[in-house]
């Protein structure tokens, strides 16, 4: 079996895996508190994406055909073709192998080249240093900070904003660093 990283849209067959991943003790503290986490919420997210695949999508990351993580997008501005990325989570068994960086690059290309988005944006909690390093390695540009924006873990935390535009991926795009 190859170690090739691939991404695909989630299906109902993925829900049990996704529930286990997003509620895992090493994953849940770093995801947005409002992220779908129950089987019902994940089924609803998949159904919404199936109904309008250009407006949202819940994806599964695979390594050699084995589920290894998840990520999602929501269209946040139709006219300006902006997608908000969210919920990147890599199964702890697959960490440290560059899976998130490769999956992010595949996701960027899919959203820009195939779905026609011009801008991708994301926000991470400032305490999530691993996610900040990942965003920078994957070619996102740090654009700002929302100070004390979120009540998380019994304290106010900052959100760090990142963006990437289609021109950033011209040619081969910025290399994974």
N, C-alpha and C positions, 0 to 999 in steps of 0.2 A: 504494500500500500504506500502510495506517495505521500509526501508531506505538503503537497500543494494546498495553498489557501484559496478557498472559493467562498463566494457569498451567493445567497439565494433568498427569495421571499419566504417568510415563514408560512407554514400551513398548520391546520388543526393538529396534525400528527406531532408537531413540535411543542405543543403547549406544555405538556408535563415537564419536558426538559427545561423550557424557559422559566417555568415557575420555580423549579429547583435552582436554576442559575441566579435569577434576580433576587431570590430570598436567601441565598447562600451567605453565611456570616462574613466571608471575606469580600463579598461583592456589594450587598445591600447598602452598607453605610456610605458608599461613594456614589450611588445613583440618586437621582432626584426623588424626593419624598412622594411626589405625585405620579411617578411612573407606574404603568400597569404592572401589577404583581400577582394578582390572583388569576386562576384559570378563566374565570368569567371575563375579567378585564382584558386578558390576552386574546381570548376568542373574539371579543368585540373589536380589538385593534386590528386583528387579521381580517375580520369581515369588512371593516371600514376601508382598509387598504385594497381589498378585493373589489369593492364597489367603485372606488375611484383611485386607481393605482398611481396616478400622477400627483395626487394630493397627499398621500402618506404611504408609509411602508414599514413593516417590521421584518427584519432580515435575520437570517441565521448565518453565522460564520462556520465554515467547516474546514478541517485540516485532514486531508486524505480521506474525505467522505465522512469523517466523524464530527459530530456537533462540537464546536469549540467556543461559541460565544454568540452574541447578538448585537444589533444596532438598529437604529430606526431614523426616519426622517418625517417631517411635517412640512408641507408647503406653508410658508408664512406670508408670502406676497406673490400673488399670481402675476400681476402686471410686470413687476421687476424680476420675476423668476428667482425668488429666494427660497431656499430650503433651510430649515433648522434641523440640525443633527442632534440626536439624543440617544441616551441609553447604551452607549458602547460598554459592553461587559465581556470580558474574556474569562472563560472557565479557568480557575486557578491551576488546573492540570496542564494548561497550555501556555502559561505565562513564561516570559523570558525567552521566547523563541521568535519574536518579531511578528507574531500573528496579528496583533492589533494594528501595527503599522501597515502591513501588507493589505489587510482587510480594509483599512481606511482609504488607502490609495485606490483599491478596486471600487469602493463605494463612491469616491469622488468622481472617478471616470464614468461610472454608471449614471450618477445623478446629472452630471454635466453633459456628457456625450450622448447618452441614450434618452434621458428624461428632459433634457433641455434647460436645466437650471443654469443661471448665470453666477449666482452667489450661494455659497454654503456657509452657514454660521453655526457656532456652538458656544456653549457656556459650561464651565466646570466650576465646582466649588474650589475656592482658593486653597483649602487644606489638602486637596487631592493632587499632590505634587507629581504622582505618576501620570495622571491624565494630562497635566500641563506639559510635561516633557513629551508625552506621546503626541499631543496636538502640534507642538513645534516641530518634532521629527517628521510628522506627516505633511508638513508644508503649510499649516495654518499660520496666519499672522495674528499676533496678540494685538487686540484693538482697544482694550480698556478693561476697567474694573467697575463692577456695580458694588459699591461699598455697603457693607452690612445689609445685604439684600435679602438674605434667606435665614429663617429660623431653623436651625439644624443642630441636632445633638445638644439641645438646651442652651444654645448661644446663637448670636447673629454672626453669619459668615458672609464673606465677599464672594461674588461670582466673577470669574475671569472670562472675558469675551474674546473669541477668535473668529476670523473670517478667512475665506479663500474665494477668489473669483476665477472665472473661466480662463482668463489670461494667464493666471498662475500655472495653469496646466498646459499651456501652449507647447507644442513639440512633445518632448518627453516629460515636461513638468519638472518641478524641483525634485532633486534626488531625496530618497529617504536618508535621513542623517542619523 
